[in-house]
Amino acid sequence: MVCKSILSQNRQRTENETRSAKLSDLDVLDCPVCFEPLTVPTFQCDDGHLVCSLCLAKVSNKCPGPGCDLPIGSKRCFPMEKVLKAAFVPCRNADIGCPNTSSYGKVSSHEKECNYSRCSCPNLDCNYIGPYTSMYSHYICSHLDENMTCYFRSSALFRININEKVLVLYEDMEKLLFVVQCFREVHGVYVTLRSIASPTPKLEKISYWLSCSVDGHSLAYKSPEMKRFLEVSSQIPEESYIFFPNSLLCGEMLEMSLSIVNFDGEWL
């Protein structure tokens, strides 16, 4: 009777307590096929090898474990699913202020939209990296006199040297930074405009108009929602650009008219 009472008390204490533990290697919670965090449901073969639900079809219901071709997909690994639900990790941006903790399987979703996402300064000679929310103040304090800049209430003209590749523009009221990039190719020059911002959907959608007239020829481009990025890329964009053929280029300078608008068409 005494033993039964003690067992009951121990069980109750265990159920009511919340204990934390440290995992030395989070990779053990990743799918061996896609290397992304395992998701619920998680499946296992009879030998205990795991695969996430998204990769089940990729492996044609055959175990991806080394040297194993047992069927997989009919048996869930409930202990691992409990671990996944109980494992909470801090955002990778915690050291620069993000207070968020997420279950391991959802942390990547948060980090894609984190307001503390690390951002590189658009000035290619600067090594500053910090939260994108502080990038505007960093740029204004450190580089305002180093680039041709302007802010927008209506359409504006700007000039960019194709060889310099990058021109940073700022919008003073909303504290936004925009980067115009030129990509020279054999047949001409690609020009694109993107904003320095986290891809979080909470931010207002922005679009832009670019136009240029050369020797009686006119080019114009209206973008869909403006792309956001955290680091200046050297890759030619696959979309959202205006292309200037060599026949319309006069030297190394491009002069264009730019209008930045809310996605609904109102002036920013």
NORZI-V188476 format. One record per run of one state. SS is the DSSP state (H for helix, E for strand, - for the rest). FROM is the first residue (numbers start at 0). LEN is the number of residues. If there is no record, write none. Layout:
ss=SS from=FROM len=LEN
ss=SS from=FROM len=LEN
This chain:
ss=- from=0 len=1
ss=H from=1 len=15
ss=- from=16 len=9
ss=H from=25 len=4
ss=E from=29 len=1
ss=- from=30 len=6
ss=E from=36 len=1
ss=- from=37 len=4
ss=E from=41 len=3
ss=- from=44 len=5
ss=E from=49 len=3
ss=- from=52 len=9
ss=E from=61 len=1
ss=- from=62 len=8
ss=E from=70 len=1
ss=- from=71 len=4
ss=E from=75 len=1
ss=- from=76 len=1
ss=H from=77 len=9
ss=- from=86 len=1
ss=E from=87 len=3
ss=- from=90 len=3
ss=H from=93 len=3
ss=- from=96 len=4
ss=E from=100 len=3
ss=H from=103 len=10
ss=- from=113 len=4
ss=E from=117 len=3
ss=- from=120 len=8
ss=E from=128 len=3
ss=H from=131 len=12
ss=- from=143 len=12
ss=E from=155 len=6
ss=H from=161 len=3
ss=- from=164 len=1
ss=E from=165 len=6
ss=- from=171 len=4
ss=E from=175 len=10
ss=- from=185 len=2
ss=E from=187 len=9
ss=- from=196 len=9
ss=E from=205 len=9
ss=- from=214 len=2
ss=E from=216 len=6
ss=- from=222 len=5
ss=E from=227 len=2
ss=- from=229 len=12
ss=E from=241 len=4
ss=H from=245 len=3
ss=- from=248 len=4
ss=E from=252 len=10
ss=- from=262 len=4
ss=E from=266 len=1
ss=- from=267 len=1
